[in-house]
Amino acid sequence: MNAAMESCAGKTVVSGGMGFLLGGAFGLFMASMSYDTPLGASGQELTKLPLREQLRRGFKDMGSRSYSSAKNFGLIGAMFAGTECCIEGFRGRNDLKNGIAAGCITGGILGAKAGPQAAGVGCAGFAAFSAAIDYYMRLPSD
């Protein structure tokens, strides 16, 4: 396992997998906390359906939301880890700049579909978040 964690491919796969698991748990939690009452296929309120059908639809909705969140977290985790590892390999250093650059690239790619302004905001936002997390993780423990 140690050799796999030294390679960029290994780091990317592990980060994507862990992101998938975390995203799934987060999505499940968020889906269980939603207060909306979806309508049935016939436009009938869910609360007017039999309990068994309410539960079936509720679990199906929670599962689809959880899976969607898991895919997104997994993609972001894999993209960030792979990018950071490649940048670290090119630069030959492990410092704060790698995470900031990887955050900018990841955020820019995620926002690119919405246009250049969204890509710029995504770049700045992910870079700032990455800088804050990296800075905190690198603080000496007392």
N, C-alpha and C positions, 0 to 999 in steps of 0.2 A: 504494500500500500504506500510506503514511503516513496518508492521510486515513481509511482504513478502521480503522487502529489508534487513531485519536482517538475513534471512536464506541464506545459501549457494545456495540452489536451486533457490531462488528468484533472488539473485545477478547474478547467471549464466544465467538465462532466460532473465533478463533485459539486461545484457551485450551482450548476443548473439543477441537479437533483435535489440539493438542499433547498434551493429557492422554490422548486416545485412542491416539496413537502410543506414548507412554511406558507407558501401561497395557498395551498389547499386548505390548511388549517385556518388561515386568516379568512379565506372565502367562505368556509363553512360557518365560522363565527359570525361574519357579517350577514350572511344569508339568514341565519337563525334570528338575527336582531332586526330584520326588516319588518316594518309595520304595514306594508301595503297589503291589500287584499286583491290578488289577481282574479280576473274574471275567467270563467270556464270557456270552453270552445264555443258554447252557444250564447255567450254573453251573460251567463248566469253567475251571480256572485259565488265565490268559493264557499262562503259560510253557509250557503243554502244547500250545498251538496251533502251526501251522506259522509259520516266521519271517515270511513275507510277511503273514500275517494279524495277527501281533503288531505289525509295523510299521504296518500300516494302522490298526489300532485305537489304537495309541500316538499316531500323528500326528493322528488325528481327535480324540482326547482333548486333546492339546496345543493344537490349533486352537480347540476349544470353550472351554477354560480361558483361552486368550489373548484371545479375543473377549469373553468375559464380563468379564475384568479391564479390557480396553480400554474397554468401554462404561461401566463404573463410574468409571474415572479421567476419562474424557471428560465424563461428567455432573458430577462433582465440580468439575473445572476450569472448565467453563462456568458452573455455578451460582455458584461463588465469584467468578469474574472479573466476571460480570454484576452480581452483588449489590454487589461492591466499587465498581464503576464508577458504579452508580446512587447509592450512598451518597455517593461523592465529588462527584457532580454536585449532589446535594441540599445537601451541606454547603459546597461551594465550596472545599474544602481537600484537600490530599494529605498526609495524616499517618498515624501509626500507628493511630489510632482507626478509620479506615475498614476496614482489614484485620481488626481485632479484631471489629468489628461484623459484617462479612461472614462471618467464620469462625463466629461465634455463630449467625447466621441459617442458614448452610449446614449446620452440625452439627445444629442444632435440627430443620431440615426432614428431614435424613437419619435422625434418630433418632425422629421423631414417630410412625412406624408402630408402634414398640414401646412407646409410652406416654409420659406426661409426664416420668417420671424419666429415661428414655433420651434424650428430647429435651433435657433439662437437661444431662445428662452430655455429649451430643454437642455442645451449644452451648459448654460450658466447655472441652472438649477441643480443638475446632477453633479456638476463640478463642485459647487458650493457644499452640497450635502456630503459628497465624498471627502472633501477637505475637512469638514467638521468631524466626521466619523473617524477618518484616519488620524487627525490631530488628537482626538480623544483617546484612541487606541494606542497611540505612541507616547502618551504621557507616562512618566515614570510612576510606578506604584509605590506608595509610601508604606 
